Amino acid sequence: MANPANNVAPKKAVVYYKKIVNWGWDQSDKFVKIYATSMNGIDKLPAANVTSEFTDSSFVLKIVGYNASNHELAMTHLAGEIDVAGSYHRVKSDMVVVFLKKTEEKTWSHMTDTERKVTEAKDEKKKMNDEEDPEGNMMQHMLRQMYDDGDDERKRSIQKHLYEQRQKERRGEVCD
């Protein structure tokens, strides 16, 4: 008689990854380069512990066993299409650089399509606000400029004035 316990498939080990948050990017005509930084001694890991996978619109960089944990940097919906065969990664002494080969020699304004859409939506909203109240936005812009260019005393003065204006508005008083 067969033992039912033998029919149970062995459990596969679950592997957890920490998201890589220290990264930056740059580009040339042919490549977008992603720099996964703050990884001192990463070059001491076996080459098999650092892998990258590519599709025409995404990539995943996985690092296994660095500082006793696993790390991952994944991006989907890239701002442009990439050449999977021409993309690769390179391990340096303190970082991993991912090279995404562009299919077209054009400049990417953002890393992902989602970032681009969010920025465009914010710009459109700002443009609509400017069109609705051009004088109010001009005054707000002028105050912002005075604040940014001002010394500490001027900044305190502007902050105090804005605070007092908000308090008056809350009490229902007419603002000058």
N, C-alpha and C positions, 0 to 999 in steps of 0.2 A: 504494500500500500504506500502511495506517495505521500510525502510530508508536505502539507499546504504551506508551511513556512519557506520551503525551497522554491516555491513558485513566485515569491515576491521579488520584484526587481530591486536590485541594490539602489539605495538612495545616492543621487549624484550630489557631490559637494557643491554648496552654493558659494560662489565667489563674489565678494563685495568689493566695490571700487569707490575710492574717494574722488570727488570731482576736482580736477586741476583748476585752480582759480588764479594762479599767477601765470598769466600769458599775455602776449601782445602779438601784433601782426604788422606786416609790412608787405610791399608788393613791388614788383618790377613789371616790365612788359609781358614777360612769359610766366612768372610764378607769383603766387601769394605765399608768403612764408609766415608760419605761426611758430612763435617762440614760447615753449613751455619752460619757464624760468624757475629760479630758486631751487635747483635740484643738484646741489653739490655732490659730487661723487657718482653721479648717474652713469658715467662711463665705466665704472667698475662692475656694473651688472653684466651678466651674460647677455649677448646680443639677442638671444631668443626671448628674453624677458621684456623687450620693448618691441611692440608690434603696432602696425597701422593698417587700417582697412579703408578703402575708398570706393565711393560710387560716383556717378557723374555730378551729384549735388550734395555730397556729405563725406565726412571722414570720422574715424574713431582712432584715437591714439591710446593704447593700453600699455601700462607699465606694471609689471608684476614683481613684487618683492622689494620695492625700493623703500628703505627705512621701515622695514617690517610691515608694510601694507601695500595695497594695490591702488593704482591711480589711473584715472581715465579723463580724456578730453574728447568730447564728442560734439560735432556740429552738423546740423541738418539744414536743408534749404539754404545752401550757400548762395551768395549774391550772384554768382556766375557759374557756368558749367566748367567742370574740370576734366582733364584727361587722366583717366584712372591709371593707365599703363605708365604715364610719365610722372606720376606723383609718388613721393617717397618720404622717408624720414631719415634724419641723421642725428646721432647721439654725440653731444659735445661733453666737455668736462663738467659743466654746471647747468646744462639745459638740453632739451630735445627740440630740434627744428623740424617742422613738417613742411614739406615743399608741395604745394598744390599747383600742378601745371595747368595753366589756363588754356581753354580751347580757342579763345579769341584774345587778341592782344588789346584789351580795353581795360581802363582803370575801374576798379571796384570802389564805390563810394562807401560801402559798408561791408562787413564780413558776411552777414546773412541777409536773405531777402526779408525776413521778419524785421530786422533792425531798420532796413531801408523803409519799409512800409510804416513803421512806428514814427520815424523821423518825418516822413512825408505827411502823415496825419497831423503831427504837431505843427509843422510848418503851415499846413492848410488852415488849421484852427487859428493860429496866430494871424495869418493873412486875413481871415474872416473878421477877427476881432479888430484888426487895424482898419478895415473898411467900415465897420459899424460905428466906431468912435475914434476917428483919426486924431481929434484934438486931445482926448483923454489919454490915448496911447502916447501921443507926443509928450505930454506932460509927465507921464510915467517914465518914459524913456529919458527925459531930461533929468528927472529926480534920480534915476538909476545911475546916469552918467555922473551927476554931482556926488553921489554916494561913492561910486567906484574911484573917482579921482580925488576925493576929499581926504583930509587928515582925520585923525581919531576924533577930534573935537567936532568937526563937521558931521561925521558919521553919527556920533551921539546925538547931535542936534536934530538930524533928520529922523533918526529912530524915535526920539522923544516926540517930535511933531506928528509922525505917523501913528504912534501909540495914542496920543491925545485925540487925533481925528477918529480913530476906531472907537475910542471910549464915547465920544460925542455921538457917533452914529448909533451905537448900541443904546444910548439913552434917548435917542430920537431927536437930538438937538440938530439945528441947522449948522452945517459945516461951512466955514469960509474958504 
